[in-house]
Amino acid sequence: MNHIAQTGSAKPFISDTRGGIEGDRPSPQAGNDDISTTIAQQEHRQIDAEHSRLYLLALSNRWPRHELYHQIVPTPPIFVYCSLMLPWVMAKVLGSEVEQTTTYMSSATLPGFSRLTVKYAELPTIVHAQPKGERKSQDAVQGLLLGSLKDWALQRIEEYIVLENHERDIVEVEVTTTGGEKIIVAAYAYVWSGPSTLLEDRIWDPLQYMKGRDY
């Protein structure tokens, strides 16, 4: 496993053309039968083909080792684990072109953390897992790393994220280069700092989120 030092100069996060792609929201229903029908329809709802393509594009994107240096300086990259994993959402927040946004994203793993759901908000958050000696192999969060981060982009992301009960930490995430090499890099992540009573151990899945949300 390799660690990369943050040296060099970053490429700018440029372009501010279009935002995200709108989805369809189910019409409000009245009565228990109608609500049950709506839930069943959402469970069988297909993910928009363009959304699927863009998401897979970001997930499969890899940087060469030499380019990775330029993705993590001068501002550390940010590890996202919520709706910002979806390129059209990230592009809308940053005011950037959605295809270009995928080139600044890469799949990443954050070990030693768990992803939980904030009660009533239906939003994911991350918490520290057990002490290092007690961790389980599944104590890791899959997300996406956003590189070439500028201060203005970080500010827009923080305006989008609900920062209440969260604090920005420096964490170590694992990314894979185009050559298949796994490398550990330092990144920003927003970690839960509020009461544990506000959380529930319920899975937040980006694919399920894509099925039932209006962007």
Summary of the structure (lengths in Angstrom):
residues: 215
radius of gyration: 18.0
end to end distance: 37.7
largest distance: 59.9
contacts: 616
relative contact order: 0.23
helix: 33%
strand: 26%
